[in-house]
Amino acid sequence: MASQTFPEVFISPSVASTDKEVAKELLPLLRVYKDGSVERLLGSPVVPPSSPDPETGVSTKDITISTHPNISARIYLPNLPQTNANDKKLPILVYFHGGGFCLESAFSFLDHRYLNRLASETGVLAVSVEYRLAPESPLPAAYDDSWAALQWVANHSGLEQVLVQQEPWLVSHGDFGRLYIGGDSAGANIVHNVALRAGTESESLPCNVKIHGAFLAHPYFWGSKPIGSEPKGFENALERLVWDFAYPSASWGIDNLMINPVSGGGAPSLAGLGCSRMLVCVAGKDRLRERGVWYYEAVKESGWKGEVELFEVEEEDHAFHIYNIDSHNANVMIKRLASFLV
């Protein structure tokens, strides 16, 4: 089940035997020891940036956004024609990886391969955010880091803004009138919460930058009561255990508004989403499918002034386009994302 629920459960590194005493476990994902160390049992390996990637021609580099707290990113620049390489303005995608808030990295093999392909197919300038993970940094750390990263990107649009660490690729090639956010699984959950935050008057982005669009691929939402075709009696489902592990202090528990945006306790109106367009992607065999459709319907009926679309690949499972990126259906999925982003 885990490998079908979270895209990062794909490559299992060798786990050395240890005599350390276990404090708690979230199997098959990770183990926490009493000395405070964390052993992640699943995930894809970290890989270095490439300039350029031999298959896609996309150039990548790693950047530091903040040192307190530690927030970084990998930025992807598509291959530009030499005739207009210096003045070509590209849509910007700020991307949040998945992994149940406790696994994976913006620098992992799976996400690097996926973002390379997405940047190549869409021609977007992508910023893949490395946010802090639970349990070392429980939620809401990942939400706060993701919001800080988006603010940092937006700050590049203002000539009057002076950044300590300005990113020349964003300044030279970023079109801030076409700023998108996107994510898969837990990353799609972050997209929703960031979009809500951007829609509040007190939390708008700097330099009057607006989020043009947001895509949520196989979003990680859950709740205490089953919906649609979800089976009853799923109190110990991995989806719930992961949330409790990642955000142990969450008010309302699994019905916290950040994981249950439709009927969670104190959930704000979805009419306040701070973007103009939204694409929700679901997979027919995904355990999270019903939640994604439910969310789409709720957004559509909320009175939100934007345009929301639903895209489904019926015969596939969770995050198939990341696992099996060379498959026919993955190609269909990426082309759909490309049509949305450009």
Phi and psi restraints in degrees (value plus and minus 20) as a CYANA .aco file:
   2 ALA   PHI     -81.1   -41.1
   2 ALA   PSI     -61.6   -21.6
   3 SER   PHI     -87.7   -47.7
   3 SER   PSI     -38.5     1.5
   4 GLN   PHI    -114.9   -74.9
   4 GLN   PSI     -33.8     6.2
   5 THR   PHI    -116.2   -76.2
   5 THR   PSI     -56.9   -16.9
   6 PHE   PHI    -142.6  -102.6
   6 PHE   PSI     104.2   144.2
   7 PRO   PHI     -82.9   -42.9
   7 PRO   PSI     -43.0    -3.0
   8 GLU   PHI     -97.1   -57.1
   8 GLU   PSI     -36.1     3.9
   9 VAL   PHI    -100.4   -60.4
   9 VAL   PSI      64.1   104.1
  10 PHE   PHI    -158.6  -118.6
  10 PHE   PSI     -72.7   -32.7
  11 ILE   PHI    -132.5   -92.5
  11 ILE   PSI     100.8   140.8
  12 SER   PHI    -119.1   -79.1
  12 SER   PSI      90.4   130.4
  13 PRO   PHI     -89.9   -49.9
  13 PRO   PSI     138.4   178.4
  14 SER   PHI     -86.4   -46.4
  14 SER   PSI     117.1   157.1
  15 VAL   PHI    -130.6   -90.6
  15 VAL   PSI      97.2   137.2
  16 ALA   PHI     -93.2   -53.2
  16 ALA   PSI     124.9   164.9
  17 SER   PHI     -88.0   -48.0
  17 SER   PSI     128.6   168.6
  18 THR   PHI    -166.8  -126.8
  18 THR   PSI     131.8   171.8
  19 ASP   PHI    -120.2   -80.2
  19 ASP   PSI     -15.5    24.5
  20 LYS   PHI     -86.6   -46.6
  20 LYS   PSI     130.0   170.0
  21 GLU   PHI    -104.8   -64.8
  21 GLU   PSI     110.1   150.1
  22 VAL   PHI    -100.3   -60.3
  22 VAL   PSI     112.4   152.4
  23 ALA   PHI    -110.6   -70.6
  23 ALA   PSI     -65.2   -25.2
  24 LYS   PHI    -180.6  -140.6
  24 LYS   PSI     138.4   178.4
  25 GLU   PHI    -152.6  -112.6
  25 GLU   PSI     129.6   169.6
  26 LEU   PHI    -149.3  -109.3
  26 LEU   PSI      62.2   102.2
  27 LEU   PHI    -104.4   -64.4
  27 LEU   PSI     120.7   160.7
  28 PRO   PHI    -116.2   -76.2
  28 PRO   PSI       5.3    45.3
  29 LEU   PHI    -109.6   -69.6
  29 LEU   PSI     -72.1   -32.1
  30 LEU   PHI    -178.6  -138.6
  30 LEU   PSI     150.7   190.7
  31 ARG   PHI    -158.9  -118.9
  31 ARG   PSI     115.3   155.3
  32 VAL   PHI    -132.0   -92.0
  32 VAL   PSI     111.5   151.5
  33 TYR   PHI    -120.4   -80.4
  33 TYR   PSI     140.9   180.9
  34 LYS   PHI     -87.0   -47.0
  34 LYS   PSI     -39.4     0.6
  35 ASP   PHI    -102.0   -62.0
  35 ASP   PSI     -17.7    22.3
  36 GLY   PHI      74.2   114.2
  36 GLY   PSI     -28.2    11.8
  37 SER   PHI     -95.2   -55.2
  37 SER   PSI     133.5   173.5
  38 VAL   PHI    -143.3  -103.3
  38 VAL   PSI     111.7   151.7
  39 GLU   PHI    -133.1   -93.1
  39 GLU   PSI      92.3   132.3
  40 ARG   PHI    -108.7   -68.7
  40 ARG   PSI      97.9   137.9
  41 LEU   PHI    -105.3   -65.3
  41 LEU   PSI     -38.8     1.2
  42 LEU   PHI    -156.2  -116.2
  42 LEU   PSI     135.1   175.1
  43 GLY   PHI     123.2   163.2
  43 GLY   PSI     142.5   182.5
  44 SER   PHI    -114.2   -74.2
  44 SER   PSI     130.8   170.8
  45 PRO   PHI     -90.8   -50.8
  45 PRO   PSI     134.3   174.3
  46 VAL   PHI     -93.6   -53.6
  46 VAL   PSI     118.4   158.4
  47 VAL   PHI    -147.0  -107.0
  47 VAL   PSI     133.5   173.5
  48 PRO   PHI     -97.4   -57.4
  48 PRO   PSI     143.0   183.0
  49 PRO   PHI     -87.3   -47.3
  49 PRO   PSI     143.5   183.5
  50 SER   PHI    -153.4  -113.4
  50 SER   PSI     117.7   157.7
  51 SER   PHI    -161.2  -121.2
  51 SER   PSI      79.3   119.3
  52 PRO   PHI    -111.9   -71.9
  52 PRO   PSI     152.8   192.8
  53 ASP   PHI     -90.0   -50.0
  53 ASP   PSI     111.2   151.2
  54 PRO   PHI     -84.7   -44.7
  54 PRO   PSI     -45.2    -5.2
  55 GLU   PHI    -109.8   -69.8
  55 GLU   PSI     -60.0   -20.0
  56 THR   PHI    -125.0   -85.0
  56 THR   PSI     -40.1    -0.1
  57 GLY   PHI      59.2    99.2
  57 GLY   PSI     -17.4    22.6
  58 VAL   PHI     -96.6   -56.6
  58 VAL   PSI     113.1   153.1
  59 SER   PHI    -114.9   -74.9
  59 SER   PSI     122.6   162.6
  60 THR   PHI    -155.2  -115.2
  60 THR   PSI     132.5   172.5
  61 LYS   PHI    -174.6  -134.6
  61 LYS   PSI     137.9   177.9
  62 ASP   PHI    -120.5   -80.5
  62 ASP   PSI     119.1   159.1
  63 ILE   PHI    -151.7  -111.7
  63 ILE   PSI     133.2   173.2
  64 THR   PHI    -119.8   -79.8
  64 THR   PSI     107.7   147.7
  65 ILE   PHI    -116.8   -76.8
  65 ILE   PSI     -62.4   -22.4
  66 SER   PHI    -171.6  -131.6
  66 SER   PSI     127.5   167.5
  67 THR   PHI    -125.1   -85.1
  67 THR   PSI     -35.4     4.6
  68 HIS   PHI    -159.2  -119.2
  68 HIS   PSI      69.2   109.2
  69 PRO   PHI    -100.7   -60.7
  69 PRO   PSI     155.1   195.1
  70 ASN   PHI     -97.1   -57.1
  70 ASN   PSI      88.9   128.9
  71 ILE   PHI    -151.5  -111.5
  71 ILE   PSI     109.4   149.4
  72 SER   PHI    -157.6  -117.6
  72 SER   PSI    -195.4  -155.4
  73 ALA   PHI    -182.7  -142.7
  73 ALA   PSI     140.2   180.2
  74 ARG   PHI    -132.7   -92.7
  74 ARG   PSI     107.5   147.5
  75 ILE   PHI    -129.0   -89.0
  75 ILE   PSI     119.7   159.7
  76 TYR   PHI    -139.3   -99.3
  76 TYR   PSI     101.4   141.4
  77 LEU   PHI    -134.3   -94.3
  77 LEU   PSI      96.0   136.0
  78 PRO   PHI     -83.1   -43.1
  78 PRO   PSI     139.8   179.8
  79 ASN   PHI     -86.8   -46.8
  79 ASN   PSI     101.8   141.8
  80 LEU   PHI    -125.7   -85.7
  80 LEU   PSI     119.6   159.6
  81 PRO   PHI     -78.0   -38.0
  81 PRO   PSI     118.6   158.6
  82 GLN   PHI     -82.2   -42.2
  82 GLN   PSI     -44.7    -4.7
  83 THR   PHI     -87.5   -47.5
  83 THR   PSI     -48.2    -8.2
  84 ASN   PHI    -155.8  -115.8
  84 ASN   PSI       7.0    47.0
  85 ALA   PHI     -83.3   -43.3
  85 ALA   PSI     -47.9    -7.9
  86 ASN   PHI    -106.4   -66.4
  86 ASN   PSI     -38.5     1.5
  87 ASP   PHI    -145.0  -105.0
  87 ASP   PSI     -13.0    27.0
  88 LYS   PHI     -92.6   -52.6
  88 LYS   PSI     104.0   144.0
  89 LYS   PHI    -122.0   -82.0
  89 LYS   PSI     110.4   150.4
  90 LEU   PHI    -136.6   -96.6
  90 LEU   PSI     128.6   168.6
  91 PRO   PHI     -77.6   -37.6
  91 PRO   PSI     128.6   168.6
  92 ILE   PHI    -128.8   -88.8
  92 ILE   PSI     111.0   151.0
  93 LEU   PHI    -137.7   -97.7
  93 LEU   PSI      98.1   138.1
  94 VAL   PHI    -115.8   -75.8
  94 VAL   PSI      96.2   136.2
  95 TYR   PHI    -132.8   -92.8
  95 TYR   PSI     120.7   160.7
  96 PHE   PHI    -140.0  -100.0
  96 PHE   PSI     100.8   140.8
  97 HIS   PHI     -93.5   -53.5
  97 HIS   PSI     144.8   184.8
  98 GLY   PHI    -115.6   -75.6
  98 GLY   PSI    -187.5  -147.5
  99 GLY   PHI     106.5   146.5
  99 GLY   PSI       1.9    41.9
 100 GLY   PHI      43.1    83.1
 100 GLY   PSI       3.0    43.0
 101 PHE   PHI      47.7    87.7
 101 PHE   PSI     -14.7    25.3
 102 CYS   PHI    -153.9  -113.9
 102 CYS   PSI     -24.9    15.1
 103 LEU   PHI    -149.0  -109.0
 103 LEU   PSI     144.1   184.1
 104 GLU   PHI      55.5    95.5
 104 GLU   PSI    -199.2  -159.2
 105 SER   PHI    -181.4  -141.4
 105 SER   PSI     134.0   174.0
 106 ALA   PHI     -84.3   -44.3
 106 ALA   PSI     -35.4     4.6
 107 PHE   PHI    -123.3   -83.3
 107 PHE   PSI     -11.5    28.5
 108 SER   PHI     -95.2   -55.2
 108 SER   PSI     138.4   178.4
 109 PHE   PHI     -77.0   -37.0
 109 PHE   PSI     -68.3   -28.3
 110 LEU   PHI     -81.8   -41.8
 110 LEU   PSI     -66.1   -26.1
 111 ASP   PHI     -92.6   -52.6
 111 ASP   PSI     -55.1   -15.1
 112 HIS   PHI     -82.5   -42.5
 112 HIS   PSI     -65.7   -25.7
 113 ARG   PHI     -82.8   -42.8
 113 ARG   PSI     -63.2   -23.2
 114 TYR   PHI     -85.4   -45.4
 114 TYR   PSI     -67.7   -27.7
 115 LEU   PHI     -88.3   -48.3
 115 LEU   PSI     -53.9   -13.9
 116 ASN   PHI     -78.6   -38.6
 116 ASN   PSI     -67.7   -27.7
 117 ARG   PHI     -85.4   -45.4
 117 ARG   PSI     -64.0   -24.0
 118 LEU   PHI     -85.2   -45.2
 118 LEU   PSI     -62.8   -22.8
 119 ALA   PHI     -84.7   -44.7
 119 ALA   PSI     -58.2   -18.2
 120 SER   PHI     -87.1   -47.1
 120 SER   PSI     -63.7   -23.7
 121 GLU   PHI     -92.0   -52.0
 121 GLU   PSI     -54.3   -14.3
 122 THR   PHI    -119.7   -79.7
 122 THR   PSI     -43.4    -3.4
 123 GLY   PHI      54.0    94.0
 123 GLY   PSI       5.3    45.3
 124 VAL   PHI    -113.4   -73.4
 124 VAL   PSI     133.3   173.3
 125 LEU   PHI    -109.6   -69.6
 125 LEU   PSI      89.5   129.5
 126 ALA   PHI    -124.1   -84.1
 126 ALA   PSI     117.7   157.7
 127 VAL   PHI    -140.0  -100.0
 127 VAL   PSI      87.1   127.1
 128 SER   PHI    -115.9   -75.9
 128 SER   PSI      96.4   136.4
 129 VAL   PHI    -105.8   -65.8
 129 VAL   PSI     112.3   152.3
 130 GLU   PHI    -117.9   -77.9
 130 GLU   PSI      74.6   114.6
 131 TYR   PHI    -115.2   -75.2
 131 TYR   PSI     144.2   184.2
 132 ARG   PHI     -92.0   -52.0
 132 ARG   PSI     127.4   167.4
 133 LEU   PHI    -128.1   -88.1
 133 LEU   PSI     132.9   172.9
 134 ALA   PHI    -101.6   -61.6
 134 ALA   PSI     134.0   174.0
 135 PRO   PHI    -108.5   -68.5
 135 PRO   PSI     -29.0    11.0
 136 GLU   PHI     -79.3   -39.3
 136 GLU   PSI     -58.8   -18.8
 137 SER   PHI    -150.2  -110.2
 137 SER   PSI      67.0   107.0
 138 PRO   PHI     -80.5   -40.5
 138 PRO   PSI     138.4   178.4
 139 LEU   PHI     -77.1   -37.1
 139 LEU   PSI     125.1   165.1
 140 PRO   PHI    -112.0   -72.0
 140 PRO   PSI       3.1    43.1
 141 ALA   PHI     -74.8   -34.8
 141 ALA   PSI     -65.8   -25.8
 142 ALA   PHI     -82.6   -42.6
 142 ALA   PSI     -57.9   -17.9
 143 TYR   PHI     -85.1   -45.1
 143 TYR   PSI     -65.1   -25.1
 144 ASP   PHI     -86.3   -46.3
 144 ASP   PSI     -60.9   -20.9
 145 ASP   PHI     -83.5   -43.5
 145 ASP   PSI     -61.6   -21.6
 146 SER   PHI     -85.8   -45.8
 146 SER   PSI     -59.8   -19.8
 147 TRP   PHI     -85.9   -45.9
 147 TRP   PSI     -62.2   -22.2
 148 ALA   PHI     -82.7   -42.7
 148 ALA   PSI     -58.8   -18.8
 149 ALA   PHI     -85.4   -45.4
 149 ALA   PSI     -61.1   -21.1
 150 LEU   PHI     -85.2   -45.2
 150 LEU   PSI     -60.3   -20.3
 151 GLN   PHI     -82.0   -42.0
 151 GLN   PSI     -61.4   -21.4
 152 TRP   PHI     -80.9   -40.9
 152 TRP   PSI     -63.2   -23.2
 153 VAL   PHI     -82.1   -42.1
 153 VAL   PSI     -68.2   -28.2
 154 ALA   PHI     -81.6   -41.6
 154 ALA   PSI     -53.3   -13.3
 155 ASN   PHI     -81.6   -41.6
 155 ASN   PSI     -41.4    -1.4
 156 HIS   PHI     -90.3   -50.3
 156 HIS   PSI     -33.2     6.8
 157 SER   PHI    -102.5   -62.5
 157 SER   PSI     -37.3     2.7
 158 GLY   PHI    -116.7   -76.7
 158 GLY   PSI     102.1   142.1
 159 LEU   PHI     -83.7   -43.7
 159 LEU   PSI     -46.1    -6.1
 160 GLU   PHI    -102.5   -62.5
 160 GLU   PSI     -29.3    10.7
 161 GLN   PHI    -103.7   -63.7
 161 GLN   PSI     112.7   152.7
 162 VAL   PHI    -133.3   -93.3
 162 VAL   PSI      92.7   132.7
 163 LEU   PHI    -120.7   -80.7
 163 LEU   PSI     120.3   160.3
 164 VAL   PHI     -82.8   -42.8
 164 VAL   PSI     -59.9   -19.9
 165 GLN   PHI    -146.3  -106.3
 165 GLN   PSI      64.2   104.2
 166 GLN   PHI    -100.3   -60.3
 166 GLN   PSI     118.5   158.5
 167 GLU   PHI    -118.8   -78.8
 167 GLU   PSI      92.6   132.6
 168 PRO   PHI     -83.2   -43.2
 168 PRO   PSI     -50.7   -10.7
 169 TRP   PHI     -83.5   -43.5
 169 TRP   PSI     -59.3   -19.3
 170 LEU   PHI     -87.6   -47.6
 170 LEU   PSI     -63.2   -23.2
 171 VAL   PHI     -85.2   -45.2
 171 VAL   PSI     -63.8   -23.8
 172 SER   PHI    -100.4   -60.4
 172 SER   PSI     -53.5   -13.5
 173 HIS   PHI    -141.7  -101.7
 173 HIS   PSI     -29.2    10.8
 174 GLY   PHI    -103.3   -63.3
 174 GLY   PSI     110.9   150.9
 175 ASP   PHI    -120.1   -80.1
 175 ASP   PSI      81.7   121.7
 176 PHE   PHI     -97.4   -57.4
 176 PHE   PSI     -24.7    15.3
 177 GLY   PHI    -102.7   -62.7
 177 GLY   PSI     -28.4    11.6
 178 ARG   PHI    -148.9  -108.9
 178 ARG   PSI      43.6    83.6
 179 LEU   PHI    -116.3   -76.3
 179 LEU   PSI     104.2   144.2
 180 TYR   PHI    -138.5   -98.5
 180 TYR   PSI     135.3   175.3
 181 ILE   PHI    -144.4  -104.4
 181 ILE   PSI     129.7   169.7
 182 GLY   PHI    -179.6  -139.6
 182 GLY   PSI     139.9   179.9
 183 GLY   PHI    -191.7  -151.7
 183 GLY   PSI     145.4   185.4
 184 ASP   PHI    -140.0  -100.0
 184 ASP   PSI     118.8   158.8
 185 SER   PHI      39.1    79.1
 185 SER   PSI    -139.2   -99.2
 186 ALA   PHI     -82.0   -42.0
 186 ALA   PSI     -50.5   -10.5
 187 GLY   PHI     -84.8   -44.8
 187 GLY   PSI     -54.0   -14.0
 188 ALA   PHI     -89.3   -49.3
 188 ALA   PSI     -54.8   -14.8
 189 ASN   PHI     -80.1   -40.1
 189 ASN   PSI     -62.7   -22.7
 190 ILE   PHI     -81.8   -41.8
 190 ILE   PSI     -60.4   -20.4
 191 VAL   PHI     -75.7   -35.7
 191 VAL   PSI     -68.3   -28.3
 192 HIS   PHI     -77.8   -37.8
 192 HIS   PSI     -68.4   -28.4
 193 ASN   PHI     -89.6   -49.6
 193 ASN   PSI     -54.2   -14.2
 194 VAL   PHI     -87.6   -47.6
 194 VAL   PSI     -61.2   -21.2
 195 ALA   PHI     -83.7   -43.7
 195 ALA   PSI     -59.3   -19.3
 196 LEU   PHI     -83.3   -43.3
 196 LEU   PSI     -63.1   -23.1
 197 ARG   PHI     -83.6   -43.6
 197 ARG   PSI     -59.2   -19.2
 198 ALA   PHI     -87.4   -47.4
 198 ALA   PSI     -41.2    -1.2
 199 GLY   PHI    -105.5   -65.5
 199 GLY   PSI     -24.9    15.1
 200 THR   PHI    -110.4   -70.4
 200 THR   PSI     124.1   164.1
 201 GLU   PHI     -82.8   -42.8
 201 GLU   PSI     -54.5   -14.5
 202 SER   PHI    -100.4   -60.4
 202 SER   PSI     -29.1    10.9
 203 GLU   PHI    -146.8  -106.8
 203 GLU   PSI       5.8    45.8
 204 SER   PHI     -87.6   -47.6
 204 SER   PSI     139.3   179.3
 205 LEU   PHI     -94.2   -54.2
 205 LEU   PSI     132.2   172.2
 206 PRO   PHI     -86.8   -46.8
 206 PRO   PSI     142.5   182.5
 207 CYS   PHI      41.1    81.1
 207 CYS   PSI       0.4    40.4
 208 ASN   PHI      40.7    80.7
 208 ASN   PSI       6.3    46.3
 209 VAL   PHI     -93.8   -53.8
 209 VAL   PSI     119.2   159.2
 210 LYS   PHI    -137.5   -97.5
 210 LYS   PSI     128.9   168.9
 211 ILE   PHI    -103.2   -63.2
 211 ILE   PSI      95.8   135.8
 212 HIS   PHI     -93.0   -53.0
 212 HIS   PSI     -60.9   -20.9
 213 GLY   PHI    -175.8  -135.8
 213 GLY   PSI     142.4   182.4
 214 ALA   PHI    -162.5  -122.5
 214 ALA   PSI     114.8   154.8
 215 PHE   PHI    -136.5   -96.5
 215 PHE   PSI     118.7   158.7
 216 LEU   PHI    -140.4  -100.4
 216 LEU   PSI      86.9   126.9
 217 ALA   PHI    -119.2   -79.2
 217 ALA   PSI      96.7   136.7
 218 HIS   PHI      31.6    71.6
 218 HIS   PSI      35.4    75.4
 219 PRO   PHI     -82.1   -42.1
 219 PRO   PSI     121.2   161.2
 220 TYR   PHI    -107.9   -67.9
 220 TYR   PSI      72.7   112.7
 221 PHE   PHI    -140.8  -100.8
 221 PHE   PSI     134.3   174.3
 222 TRP   PHI    -176.0  -136.0
 222 TRP   PSI    -197.8  -157.8
 223 GLY   PHI    -193.8  -153.8
 223 GLY   PSI     153.7   193.7
 224 SER   PHI     -99.7   -59.7
 224 SER   PSI     -38.8     1.2
 225 LYS   PHI    -139.0   -99.0
 225 LYS   PSI     114.5   154.5
 226 PRO   PHI     -86.3   -46.3
 226 PRO   PSI     130.8   170.8
 227 ILE   PHI    -147.2  -107.2
 227 ILE   PSI     137.5   177.5
 228 GLY   PHI      35.3    75.3
 228 GLY   PSI    -147.1  -107.1
 229 SER   PHI    -112.3   -72.3
 229 SER   PSI     -12.2    27.8
 230 GLU   PHI     -83.5   -43.5
 230 GLU   PSI     119.4   159.4
 231 PRO   PHI     -91.5   -51.5
 231 PRO   PSI     132.8   172.8
 232 LYS   PHI     -98.9   -58.9
 232 LYS   PSI     143.0   183.0
 233 GLY   PHI      48.8    88.8
 233 GLY   PSI      23.0    63.0
 234 PHE   PHI    -127.0   -87.0
 234 PHE   PSI      15.7    55.7
 235 GLU   PHI     -79.6   -39.6
 235 GLU   PSI     -50.7   -10.7
 236 ASN   PHI    -124.1   -84.1
 236 ASN   PSI       2.0    42.0
 237 ALA   PHI     -82.1   -42.1
 237 ALA   PSI     126.7   166.7
 238 LEU   PHI     -77.4   -37.4
 238 LEU   PSI     -55.8   -15.8
 239 GLU   PHI     -78.8   -38.8
 239 GLU   PSI     -57.8   -17.8
 240 ARG   PHI     -95.5   -55.5
 240 ARG   PSI     -62.2   -22.2
 241 LEU   PHI     -82.4   -42.4
 241 LEU   PSI     -58.6   -18.6
 242 VAL   PHI     -82.6   -42.6
 242 VAL   PSI     -65.1   -25.1
 243 TRP   PHI     -82.3   -42.3
 243 TRP   PSI     -66.6   -26.6
 244 ASP   PHI     -81.2   -41.2
 244 ASP   PSI     -54.1   -14.1
 245 PHE   PHI     -92.3   -52.3
 245 PHE   PSI     -63.4   -23.4
 246 ALA   PHI     -96.7   -56.7
 246 ALA   PSI     -48.0    -8.0
 247 TYR   PHI    -158.2  -118.2
 247 TYR   PSI      48.2    88.2
 248 PRO   PHI     -84.2   -44.2
 248 PRO   PSI     -42.5    -2.5
 249 SER   PHI    -117.1   -77.1
 249 SER   PSI      -9.8    30.2
 250 ALA   PHI     -83.5   -43.5
 250 ALA   PSI     107.1   147.1
 251 SER   PHI     -84.7   -44.7
 251 SER   PSI     121.6   161.6
 252 TRP   PHI      50.8    90.8
 252 TRP   PSI     -18.5    21.5
 253 GLY   PHI      38.7    78.7
 253 GLY   PSI    -146.0  -106.0
 254 ILE   PHI     -91.3   -51.3
 254 ILE   PSI     -30.3     9.7
 255 ASP   PHI    -122.0   -82.0
 255 ASP   PSI      -0.6    39.4
 256 ASN   PHI     -81.0   -41.0
 256 ASN   PSI     123.9   163.9
 257 LEU   PHI     -80.7   -40.7
 257 LEU   PSI     -40.7    -0.7
 258 MET   PHI    -100.4   -60.4
 258 MET   PSI     -42.4    -2.4
 259 ILE   PHI    -127.1   -87.1
 259 ILE   PSI     -42.3    -2.3
 260 ASN   PHI    -146.9  -106.9
 260 ASN   PSI      56.3    96.3
 261 PRO   PHI     -94.0   -54.0
 261 PRO   PSI     -31.3     8.7
 262 VAL   PHI    -112.1   -72.1
 262 VAL   PSI     -66.6   -26.6
 263 SER   PHI    -148.2  -108.2
 263 SER   PSI      -4.6    35.4
 264 GLY   PHI     -90.9   -50.9
 264 GLY   PSI     140.8   180.8
 265 GLY   PHI     -83.6   -43.6
 265 GLY   PSI     103.1   143.1
 266 GLY   PHI      51.7    91.7
 266 GLY   PSI      -3.3    36.7
 267 ALA   PHI     -83.5   -43.5
 267 ALA   PSI     109.0   149.0
 268 PRO   PHI     -92.3   -52.3
 268 PRO   PSI     145.0   185.0
 269 SER   PHI     -85.1   -45.1
 269 SER   PSI     115.5   155.5
 270 LEU   PHI     -89.9   -49.9
 270 LEU   PSI     -30.0    10.0
 271 ALA   PHI     -84.4   -44.4
 271 ALA   PSI     -35.9     4.1
 272 GLY   PHI    -110.6   -70.6
 272 GLY   PSI     -12.6    27.4
 273 LEU   PHI     -76.5   -36.5
 273 LEU   PSI     110.8   150.8
 274 GLY   PHI    -112.9   -72.9
 274 GLY   PSI      34.9    74.9
 275 CYS   PHI    -169.9  -129.9
 275 CYS   PSI     146.9   186.9
 276 SER   PHI    -116.3   -76.3
 276 SER   PSI     -49.0    -9.0
 277 ARG   PHI    -156.4  -116.4
 277 ARG   PSI     132.4   172.4
 278 MET   PHI    -167.0  -127.0
 278 MET   PSI     119.5   159.5
 279 LEU   PHI    -143.8  -103.8
 279 LEU   PSI     101.7   141.7
 280 VAL   PHI    -127.4   -87.4
 280 VAL   PSI     103.7   143.7
 281 CYS   PHI    -130.7   -90.7
 281 CYS   PSI     114.6   154.6
 282 VAL   PHI    -152.3  -112.3
 282 VAL   PSI     141.9   181.9
 283 ALA   PHI    -142.7  -102.7
 283 ALA   PSI     117.4   157.4
 284 GLY   PHI     -80.6   -40.6
 284 GLY   PSI     -50.8   -10.8
 285 LYS   PHI    -119.3   -79.3
 285 LYS   PSI     -14.3    25.7
 286 ASP   PHI     -99.4   -59.4
 286 ASP   PSI     113.7   153.7
 287 ARG   PHI     -82.0   -42.0
 287 ARG   PSI     -42.9    -2.9
 288 LEU   PHI    -112.0   -72.0
 288 LEU   PSI     -16.6    23.4
 289 ARG   PHI     -76.7   -36.7
 289 ARG   PSI     -68.9   -28.9
 290 GLU   PHI     -78.6   -38.6
 290 GLU   PSI     -57.8   -17.8
 291 ARG   PHI     -86.5   -46.5
 291 ARG   PSI     -58.9   -18.9
 292 GLY   PHI     -85.4   -45.4
 292 GLY   PSI     -63.1   -23.1
 293 VAL   PHI     -85.9   -45.9
 293 VAL   PSI     -62.4   -22.4
 294 TRP   PHI     -78.3   -38.3
 294 TRP   PSI     -63.7   -23.7
 295 TYR   PHI     -83.7   -43.7
 295 TYR   PSI     -65.8   -25.8
 296 TYR   PHI     -76.6   -36.6
 296 TYR   PSI     -67.7   -27.7
 297 GLU   PHI     -82.8   -42.8
 297 GLU   PSI     -59.3   -19.3
 298 ALA   PHI     -86.0   -46.0
 298 ALA   PSI     -61.2   -21.2
 299 VAL   PHI     -83.2   -43.2
 299 VAL   PSI     -64.2   -24.2
 300 LYS   PHI     -81.6   -41.6
 300 LYS   PSI     -54.9   -14.9
 301 GLU   PHI    -115.6   -75.6
 301 GLU   PSI     -17.6    22.4
 302 SER   PHI    -100.7   -60.7
 302 SER   PSI     -35.7     4.3
 303 GLY   PHI      73.3   113.3
 303 GLY   PSI     -16.0    24.0
 304 TRP   PHI     -79.1   -39.1
 304 TRP   PSI     119.6   159.6
 305 LYS   PHI    -105.2   -65.2
 305 LYS   PSI     -24.1    15.9
 306 GLY   PHI    -107.0   -67.0
 306 GLY   PSI    -193.8  -153.8
 307 GLU   PHI    -130.7   -90.7
 307 GLU   PSI     100.9   140.9
 308 VAL   PHI    -137.1   -97.1
 308 VAL   PSI     118.0   158.0
 309 GLU   PHI    -146.9  -106.9
 309 GLU   PSI     132.3   172.3
 310 LEU   PHI    -137.6   -97.6
 310 LEU   PSI     113.9   153.9
 311 PHE   PHI    -149.3  -109.3
 311 PHE   PSI     107.4   147.4
 312 GLU   PHI    -148.8  -108.8
 312 GLU   PSI     118.0   158.0
 313 VAL   PHI    -131.2   -91.2
 313 VAL   PSI      85.6   125.6
 314 GLU   PHI     -86.8   -46.8
 314 GLU   PSI     -57.0   -17.0
 315 GLU   PHI    -111.0   -71.0
 315 GLU   PSI     -10.1    29.9
 316 GLU   PHI    -134.4   -94.4
 316 GLU   PSI     147.0   187.0
 317 ASP   PHI    -130.4   -90.4
 317 ASP   PSI    -195.8  -155.8
 318 HIS   PHI     -77.8   -37.8
 318 HIS   PSI     108.1   148.1
 319 ALA   PHI      37.1    77.1
 319 ALA   PSI      11.2    51.2
 320 PHE   PHI     -78.3   -38.3
 320 PHE   PSI     -52.2   -12.2
 321 HIS   PHI     -92.3   -52.3
 321 HIS   PSI     -34.5     5.5
 322 ILE   PHI    -114.2   -74.2
 322 ILE   PSI     -63.8   -23.8
 323 TYR   PHI     -82.2   -42.2
 323 TYR   PSI     -75.3   -35.3
 324 ASN   PHI    -133.4   -93.4
 324 ASN   PSI      44.8    84.8
 325 ILE   PHI     -86.4   -46.4
 325 ILE   PSI     -39.8     0.2
 326 ASP   PHI    -113.8   -73.8
 326 ASP   PSI     -18.0    22.0
 327 SER   PHI     -95.3   -55.3
 327 SER   PSI     142.4   182.4
 328 HIS   PHI     -79.5   -39.5
 328 HIS   PSI     -66.5   -26.5
 329 ASN   PHI     -88.9   -48.9
 329 ASN   PSI     -51.5   -11.5
 330 ALA   PHI     -85.0   -45.0
 330 ALA   PSI     -59.2   -19.2
 331 ASN   PHI     -83.1   -43.1
 331 ASN   PSI     -60.4   -20.4
 332 VAL   PHI     -82.1   -42.1
 332 VAL   PSI     -64.2   -24.2
 333 MET   PHI     -83.4   -43.4
 333 MET   PSI     -65.8   -25.8
 334 ILE   PHI     -87.1   -47.1
 334 ILE   PSI     -56.0   -16.0
 335 LYS   PHI     -86.6   -46.6
 335 LYS   PSI     -53.9   -13.9
 336 ARG   PHI     -86.6   -46.6
 336 ARG   PSI     -62.0   -22.0
 337 LEU   PHI     -82.4   -42.4
 337 LEU   PSI     -59.8   -19.8
 338 ALA   PHI     -83.1   -43.1
 338 ALA   PSI     -61.8   -21.8
 339 SER   PHI     -84.8   -44.8
 339 SER   PSI     -51.5   -11.5
 340 PHE   PHI     -94.1   -54.1
 340 PHE   PSI     -60.7   -20.7
 341 LEU   PHI     -97.6   -57.6
 341 LEU   PSI     -45.0    -5.0
